[in-house]
Amino acid sequence: MGGSPRVIGVSRQAYYAWRHRRDRGEDPEHLVLASELRAIWHESDGTYGSPRITHELRRRGFCVNHKRVERLMRELEMAAGPRRRFVVTTRRGEDAALPDLVRQDFAPGEPKRRYVSDITYVRTDEGFCYLATVADLGSRRIVGWSLGRHMPDDLVVEAIREALGTRGSLAGAIFHSDRGSQYLSRKVRSLLATLGIRQSVGRVATCYDNAVAESFFGSLKRELVARYRFANLSGARSAIASWIHRYNTVRLHSSLGYLPPVEYELSWACREVAVA
């Protein structure tokens, strides 16, 4: 377990404190645990805090509690990336006679039943671009997304069509969003009706009615957008695609009992088969 402060990504003081402990032959278990913790932190691109690292260590077979992980992280001077605020981009559409079928019930559960969607901005050196996503409310999996220079209803349509490609069918599901003009457009409403999807919208000026979508964008901004600079739309698209893939398949979600969304869906499917 060699390396250097630059490679490991910690301060010189923390690195040499760890080397001193290792060279004196102190607590081999501690050294192995510190090495695995450091690997997990780097695999998360420095975004995991002690709760997620604790659960990932347990998933890898280590018997450890969060207090020990916190001590180790302090020793190695590791911390999750700072939280950042982000700007809401909703442009309110005309009122429509659409119900709120979710009513702030965002508890995880059966996948493929309820979906939430929203739009946010991403800064590049060439100007802003806009990201529309469709997330499965039951599993938190991002099943569809679209990135473009502008945010017309076509951006939402593309995200919905990608979700359809992921799921195969969306018939009978609920599709929830805010009252942005894109979501109340004739094109989006017609597509949802054609696919047999029940449209749901939150109340006016109530961000909590789409809290899961807002939370996802908060994680995206904090863990990716606020930490990296994108030269253009293509660069932003590539980085976001990689981050979403990791979000779906690797990133531990506290709301899912510290499982990644895809693993949660597989676990749910296995339970359904066992019951049947």
N, C-alpha and C positions, 0 to 999 in steps of 0.2 A: 504493500500500500504506500507507494511513493507519491511523487508529484511535486508541485510547486504551488505557492500562493496564487499565481496567475491562473494555472490550470484548474485548480480546485475552486477558485472563485471566492475566497475568503481573505480577510486582512492578513498581513504578514504576522502580526502579533498572535492571532488565533491559530494560524497555521503552525508556527513554531511551538506554541503551547501544546498542540496536539502531537507534534513530532517528539517533543520532550517526553510526553507521557508514553508514547509508543516505544521509544528507544530505551526507556527505563524498564520496559517489560511489564508495565502496569495493566492489570485487568484486561486480558485479551478479549473477553466478551464485550467490554466497553469499546474497544477499538473496532471490532467487527460491526457493532451497532452503529458507531459513528460513521464508519465507511458506508454502510447501507443507507443511513439517513441522508448523508451527503449525496448519494446517488439518486435517491428519490427526489430530493430538493432540486437537483439539476435536471432530472427528467421532467419535472413540472415547470421548467424554465423559471425557477425561483418564485413560483406563485403559491405553493403550498405552505400553509401555516402548520402549527403543531397538531391540531385535530386531525387533518387529513393525513399528515405524515404518520401519526400514531396508528391510524386505521390501516394505512398501506403497509406499515411494518408488521402489524398483526396478520394481514393477508399473506405476508411472506414468511410467516412462521415464527416471528419474534414475540416473546411474552414481555410486553412493555406497557407502561402506563403513560398518560399524557404529561405528568410532572417530570418524568425522566427525560422525555423527548424535549420538553421545554428547556430543561437544564442543558441538554446537549446542543440545542439550537443556539442558546445564549453563548455557550462555550465556543462554538464555531461561527458565531456572529451571523446567523442566518435568520431571515424573517421573510414573511410573505410580502409581495409587492404592495405598495400603498394604495388605498382606495382613492378613486377619482370620481368627480362629479361629471355628468354628461348632460348634453342639451337635448330636450325633447323636441322632436320635429313634427309633431302632429299638427295638421291643418284641418280644422273641424269642417266636416261636410254638413250638408243640409240634414235636418232631423229626419229620421226615417222610422216607420212604425216597426221597429225590430226589438225583440225582447233581449233581456240579459239572462241567458240560460245557465250561466256559471255562478253568478252571485257571490263572487269572492271565495268560492270553494275550490282551492287550488291544491288540495291534498293529492299526493300521488296515488295511483291505483291502477286499474286496468288500462293497458295501452290501447290505442287505436279507437278510442271513444270520443275524446275531446282534444281539440287543438287550439293553440293561441298564436296570434300573429301580431307583429309590430314592425315599425321602420325606424332606423336610426341613421346618423351620418357617420362617415369615416373620412378623416382628413388625409389628403395626399399632397405632394408637391405641386401637382397640376390643378389642385382645387378639391372641393368636396365631392364625394360620391355617397351613394345611399344604399343601405342594406335592409332588405326585407326578409324576415324569417318566419317559418312555421314550425312550432314546437309541439310535440305530443305532451299534453298536460299530465297524462298518467305516468309517463316514464321520463319526462324532461328531455327526450331525444329531439334533436333538430332534424326534421325529416325533409325540409325544403328551405332553400334560401336563394336570393338573387341580389346581385350587386350591379349598380348602374350609375351613370352620371347624373341622372335626374330621378325623381320619385313619382312618376305617373302611376296610374292603375296597372299598366303593363308590368311594372316591377312586382306587384303583388300577384298578378296572374302567373308570372313565371315561377314564383316561389310555390304557389299552390300546385302548379303542374309538376314541379319537381317532387313535392310531397306525394302527389298521386303516383308518380313513378316509383317512389320508395315503398309505398304501401300497397300499390296494386289497385286498391279501391278505398274511397273515402265515404262511400254511401252510408248514410245514417249517422255519421259523426257530427259533432258540434264544432263550428269554427268561430272562435271568439276574438274580437279585436276592439280597439277604441272606435270612436266615431270620426276618424280621419276621412277626408274626402275620397282617398283611394279606396277605402273599404266600402264606402256607400255608393261608389260609382256603379253605373249600369253594367259595365263590363264584368266587374268582380261579382256582383250579385247574380248576374246571369250565369256565370261559370259555376258558382256554388250551387245554384238551383239545378243546373244540368247534371252535376256530379252527385246530386242527392244529398247535399250537405245542409245542415240546419245552421243558419247564420245567427250569431249572437253578438251583441255590442254592449259595451259598458256605458255607464252614465256620463253625462257631459261634465268635463273638468274634474274627473275622479280617477287619478292615476292608479289607485289601488285596485280598480276593477280589471286591470291587466298586469298585475304585479309580477307574475312569473316571466312574462316577456320582458318587462323592465329589468328584472333581476338578471336575466340572461345577458342583456346589453351591458349591465353594470359589470359583470364578470368579463365580458369581451373587452370593454374599454380598459378595465383595470389591468388585465393580464396580457393584453396584446396591443391594442390601439395606442394606449398612453405610453407604452414602453418602446415602440418601434416607429421608424419613419418610413413611409411608403412613397416611392418616387412617382408612381402612377397607378391607374386603375388596375392594370395587370398585376403589379406587385402586391397591391392590397388584396386582390382576389385570391392569389396564391397563398398568402399568409393566412387569410381568413379560412380558406378551405382546409388547410393543415390544422388550424386551431379547432375548427368545428369537428374534424375527424377525431382529434384527441379528446375533445369535450364529450363526444358520444361514446367512445370506446375505451378510454383510459381514465379520464378525470373522475375522481370520487365525488359523489354528490351526497351531502349530509342528509338531504330530504329523502334519499332512497336507501338509507341505512348504510351509507358509504359504499355504494356500488356505482359503476358507470351505467349510463342509460341502456346500452345494448345488453350488458350483462343482466340488468334488472328485467328487461323484456324476456330474455331467455329463461331466467328464473321463474318469471310469471307463467310462461308457456309450459314449463315443466310441471308447475303446480297444477295447472289446468288439466294436463294429461293425466297426472296422478289421480286427481279427483274423478275424472271421467272413467 
